[in-house]
Amino acid sequence: MNIVYCIDIVYELSGVDIITIAKANALAKIPGNRIWIVASGNTMSMEHQLRNVSVIEVDVQYYSSDDKGLLSALWDIYQKRKMHKSKLESLLKKIHPDVVIASGVLVKFFLPSIKLPSHPVFIRELHSNRNYSIQAATSWKGKLIPLVGYIYDYYWKIHTYDLIAVLSENEKHGWWKYWKKVVVMPNPITHWSGRVSDCRSKLAVTSGRLATMKNFSGLINIWSKVVNRHPDWTLQIWGIGEKQKELERQIKEMGLSESVLLMGYTSEMSVEMSKASLFVFTSLSESFSLVTLEAMSVGVPTVVYNCPGGIRYLVKDGSTGYLVPMSDEDAFVEKVCALIEDEELRRAMGKAALKEAEKYRLDGIISRWMDLFQELLDKKRGKETMLLFDN
C-alpha cells in the first residue's frame, strides 16, 4: 500500500509526532508498503528518527499574520489553505496513495475534497477531545474562534472522511455514539525499553507539556501536602512549555525547591520513569494519555485525575493505580500517601500496570491498522467498481 500521513509544522516533537513516526516506521517494515509523511514545514527534528519513510515539506507558512489583527489573520489562513491544498493535490497525484491520513489539524478541512485518480481512503485521526481548543482558551474572545471552527468542522467538514479514528471507547461512545464510521484505534507504546521499576525508590514522576491543561500547578499544590507527611520523597516534572517560569516561581514561593524538580526535556522518558516508584498526573483533559501508558509499561503504579477523555480506560482503579475525582486534591493526596506507605501495594499495582500495558504494543496496533486499511479499501473501491459496471 501507498500510505501518506499529513502532519503540521514540526517545531519540536509533540506526542502526535512521536506516535506518527513510530507508526510510519512500523508500517514501512511490512513488505509492499511505501510510506510518506507530508508536513506543511520544518521536519528537521523528526527526519533522523525515520527509517525507509519519505519525508516531504510543502512549505506553507501558516500564522505569519497573527499579529496583524483578527481579519488579517483569518484572510491569511484562508489564502494559506488554498495554497496548501494546491501543493498537496499536486504531490498526492504523483504518489498515487491508497490511504491518506490527516494526523495534523492544518489539512483537516480540505483533505478529503482533493480528487485523486487512485481513489484513496481518507482517514481523520483525532488526538484530542473534540472541545479541547475551547476548553484550553482562557477568555471568551479566545473561545470564540475555536467555537466557530468547532461548528464548521464537526457539523460539516468531518463528514467527508471515510473514517474517523478516535483513541478510546470513551470518545466513541460519548461524542461519537451516533456515528457509524468511527473506530477506536489506541496509540501504541512507541518505545518498549525492557526496563521495569522495582518500586523501591522514594521518587514520583510525571511528564507533559508545561501548559495550562496539564495542571502541574495543581499537582505542586498536592505535593506540598504529600511532603508534609513524607518529606523524604521527591517529585520530578519532565517537560518544557510556556508555564515553566510560573511553575518555577510557585515551587520557590511554596518552599518546595528540594522536593519538586523541573527536569526539562528528555528523549528517554521510559528510562527516567523506570527509576521511579509512582506516576502522578493531574491533567484537566486527556484523549488518551500516552505518558500514563509509558509509566505503566515500566511497571509503575499511577495516580491520576479521572479527567474527561480516555484515561479511565487505561488506569484500572484499585488494580493498576488510582483514578481520583477531578479537582479533589485531598483525595489525590490520600491515594499518593497510601502507595508511599505500602511498598508491597506499589509493587503489586506496578506488576498489574505492566501486564495491562502489554495490550498496547506497537506490533499489535499496526496489525489492526493494516486490517482496517484493507477493509476500507475493499469497501470503497468495490463500490466504485460496481458504479462503473452499472453505468
Residue pairs with C-beta under 8 A, 6 or more apart in sequence:
1 32
1 33
1 34
1 98
1 99
1 373
1 377
2 33
2 34
2 36
2 95
2 96
2 97
2 98
2 99
2 118
3 27
3 33
3 34
3 35
3 36
3 97
3 98
3 99
3 101
3 373
4 35
4 36
4 37
4 38
4 92
4 95
4 97
4 99
4 100
4 101
4 120
5 20
5 23
5 24
5 35
5 36
5 37
5 38
5 101
5 103
6 38
6 39
6 88
6 100
6 101
6 102
6 103
6 104
6 107
6 111
7 16
7 17
7 20
7 37
7 38
7 39
7 40
7 103
7 104
8 39
8 40
8 104
8 105
8 106
9 39
9 40
9 41
9 42
9 62
9 106
10 17
10 39
10 41
10 42
10 43
10 44
10 45
10 46
11 42
11 45
12 45
12 240
13 21
13 45
13 46
15 127
15 290
15 291
16 103
16 104
16 127
17 46
18 190
18 290
19 127
19 187
19 188
19 190
19 290
20 37
20 103
21 37
21 46
21 49
21 50
21 190
22 188
22 190
22 191
22 362
23 188
23 362
23 365
23 366
23 369
24 35
24 37
24 50
24 53
25 49
25 50
25 51
25 52
25 53
26 362
26 363
26 366
27 33
27 35
27 366
27 369
27 370
28 34
28 35
28 51
28 52
28 53
29 51
29 52
30 366
30 370
34 54
35 52
35 53
35 54
36 53
36 54
36 55
36 56
36 95
36 97
37 43
37 46
37 50
37 53
37 54
37 55
37 56
38 55
38 56
38 57
38 58
38 88
38 91
39 55
39 56
39 57
39 58
39 104
40 57
40 58
40 59
40 60
40 62
40 84
40 104
40 106
40 107
41 57
41 58
41 59
41 60
41 61
42 57
43 55
43 57
46 55
47 55
56 91
58 84
58 87
58 88
58 91
59 87
60 80
60 83
60 84
60 87
60 106
61 80
62 76
62 77
62 80
62 106
63 73
63 76
64 76
65 72
65 73
65 75
65 76
66 73
66 76
68 76
81 106
81 109
81 110
84 106
84 107
84 110
85 110
85 113
85 114
88 107
88 111
88 114
89 114
89 115
89 116
92 100
92 114
92 116
92 120
93 116
93 117
96 116
96 117
96 118
97 116
97 118
97 120
98 118
98 120
98 121
98 373
98 377
99 120
99 121
99 123
99 373
99 376
99 377
100 111
100 120
100 121
100 122
100 123
101 122
101 123
101 124
101 125
102 108
102 111
102 122
102 123
102 124
102 125
102 161
103 125
103 127
108 124
108 153
108 157
108 158
109 152
109 153
109 157
111 122
111 124
111 161
112 122
112 160
112 161
112 162
113 160
119 380
119 381
119 384
121 162
121 163
121 373
121 376
121 377
121 380
122 160
122 161
122 162
122 163
123 161
123 162
123 163
123 164
123 165
123 376
124 158
124 161
124 163
124 164
124 165
125 165
125 185
126 164
126 165
126 166
126 167
126 171
126 287
127 167
127 287
127 288
128 285
128 287
129 135
129 171
129 175
129 285
129 287
129 308
129 309
130 150
130 154
130 171
130 175
131 150
132 213
132 285
132 287
133 146
133 149
133 150
134 143
134 146
134 147
134 150
135 213
135 284
135 285
136 211
136 212
136 213
137 143
137 146
138 212
158 164
161 181
162 181
162 376
162 380
163 181
163 182
163 183
163 372
163 376
164 176
164 179
164 181
164 182
164 183
165 182
165 183
165 184
165 185
166 172
166 175
166 176
166 182
166 183
166 184
166 185
166 287
167 184
167 185
167 186
167 187
167 287
167 288
167 310
168 184
168 186
168 287
168 288
168 309
168 310
168 313
169 184
169 310
169 313
170 309
170 310
170 312
170 313
171 184
171 287
171 309
171 310
172 182
172 183
172 184
176 182
183 372
185 365
185 368
185 369
185 372
186 288
186 310
186 360
186 365
187 288
187 290
187 293
187 360
187 365
188 360
188 361
188 362
188 364
188 365
188 366
189 290
189 293
189 294
189 297
189 357
189 360
189 361
189 362
190 290
190 362
191 270
191 294
192 270
192 297
192 361
192 362
193 268
193 270
193 271
193 274
193 297
193 298
195 270
195 271
195 274
195 298
196 274
196 298
196 299
196 350
196 354
197 273
197 274
197 275
197 276
197 277
197 298
197 299
197 300
197 350
198 347
199 277
199 278
199 299
199 300
199 301
199 343
199 346
199 347
199 350
200 277
200 343
201 275
201 276
201 277
202 230
202 232
202 233
202 234
202 277
202 340
203 233
203 234
203 235
203 236
203 275
203 276
203 277
203 278
204 223
204 233
204 234
204 235
204 236
204 276
204 277
204 278
204 279
204 280
204 336
205 235
205 236
205 238
205 272
205 273
205 275
205 276
205 278
205 279
205 280
205 295
205 300
206 216
206 219
206 235
206 236
206 237
206 238
206 279
206 280
206 281
206 282
206 291
207 237
207 238
207 239
207 269
207 273
207 291
207 294
208 214
208 216
208 238
208 239
208 281
208 283
208 291
209 239
209 240
209 241
210 216
210 237
210 239
210 240
210 241
210 242
210 243
210 244
210 247
210 262
211 241
211 242
211 243
212 243
212 284
213 283
213 284
213 285
214 239
214 241
214 282
214 283
214 284
215 282
215 283
215 284
215 305
216 237
216 243
216 247
216 282
217 243
217 246
217 247
217 250
218 282
218 327
218 329
219 235
219 237
219 280
219 281
219 282
220 247
220 250
220 251
220 254
220 256
220 260
221 329
222 280
222 282
222 329
222 332
222 333
222 336
223 235
223 256
223 259
223 260
223 280
224 254
224 256
225 329
225 330
225 333
226 233
226 235
226 333
226 336
226 337
226 340
227 233
227 256
227 259
229 337
230 337
230 340
230 341
231 259
233 259
233 340
234 258
234 259
234 260
234 261
235 259
235 260
235 261
235 280
236 261
236 263
236 272
236 276
237 247
237 260
237 261
237 262
237 263
238 263
238 264
238 265
238 266
238 269
238 272
239 263
239 264
239 265
240 264
240 265
244 262
247 262
248 262
251 257
251 260
251 262
263 272
266 272
269 291
269 294
270 294
270 297
270 298
273 279
273 294
273 295
273 298
273 300
274 298
274 299
274 300
276 295
276 300
277 300
277 301
277 339
277 346
277 350
278 300
278 301
278 302
278 303
278 336
278 339
278 340
278 346
279 292
279 295
279 296
279 300
279 301
279 302
279 303
279 304
279 321
280 302
280 303
280 304
280 332
280 336
281 289
281 291
281 292
281 302
281 303
281 304
281 305
281 311
282 304
282 305
282 332
283 289
283 304
283 305
283 307
283 311
284 305
284 307
284 308
284 326
285 307
285 308
285 309
286 292
286 307
286 308
286 309
286 310
286 311
287 309
287 310
288 309
288 310
288 311
288 314
289 304
289 309
289 310
289 311
289 314
292 302
292 304
292 311
292 314
292 315
293 314
293 357
293 360
295 302
295 353
296 302
296 314
296 315
296 320
296 321
296 353
296 354
296 356
296 357
297 354
297 357
297 360
298 354
299 350
299 351
299 353
299 354
300 350
300 353
301 320
301 321
301 339
301 345
301 346
301 349
301 350
301 353
302 315
302 320
302 321
302 322
302 353
303 321
303 322
303 324
303 332
303 335
303 336
303 339
304 311
304 315
304 321
304 322
304 323
304 324
305 311
305 323
305 324
305 325
305 326
305 327
305 332
306 312
306 323
306 324
306 325
306 326
307 326
311 323
312 323
314 356
315 321
315 322
315 323
316 352
316 356
317 323
319 349
319 352
319 356
320 349
320 352
320 353
320 356
321 349
321 353
322 335
322 338
322 339
324 331
324 332
324 335
325 331
338 345
339 345
339 346
339 349
340 346
